């Protein structure tokens, strides 16, 4: 089991270093405590482990080095990594004047971001693109009456063309205006030969408040931690697929590329939710909210060919950055 093994390596430092590629890391131990029924790692030890420093300003807690800055906040879960917004599973806690980070944030998010080369996973060759909604399911209806299902399909087809040009093999859950159910989408993944190495679900957002706009990227919530939208654990729902470290890194790269490259798109961050498709495919997976169709300006942009190309290019950039790490 992945979780146990990494945990064991990082905290106890057995001889089997090579297995998770720690050769460049200093051999220092990371202590942990059990607090409020959860394991937390000592942030001073984490900082030392990566050769980073800690800086505190009010409720903000920064872990930084020359190349990286991870931002946490003791009162809210919103933070960032190298300027890209993301939501941690928990705020760090302070105990006897030392800050502690949840083991889940450490193992599933922080460590993959700081040591992407340590990721296990298959080389990316085949990619499945899932255009959200379709057929009788229009998805959200935009401010300009454009339907989400048409925008997601247009972006999916553009992304497919770009990936094929680069030599990737691409599968679609739908290539036209059809309505595969969520279960059917997952079955399509399972029945594809070879099985796709990545699953990219494309959606548009909508909100009652028409001023809200921006992009967000979701990875599946691992077991035993709350989704971004929840304050409490939902113990009745099963966790993510077995690729949380990969999911989070992929989500980060996609979100970074969109936030950097899309003009006017607000960075709403990497988030976690237990969406059916990304939870049930057995490969690294993300669900991308490419913008709010409920916002007039963003909907107008999302309806344009040029902007759809830019969105597809950004997602492509995120995928390529991820693929470069898993070889
Ligand atoms: Zn949708």
Boltz pocket constraint, residues with backbone or C-beta under 6 A from the ligand:
constraints:
  - pocket:
      binder: B
      contacts: [[A, 132], [A, 133], [A, 139], [A, 140], [A, 148], [A, 202], [A, 203], [A, 204]]
      max_distance: 6.0
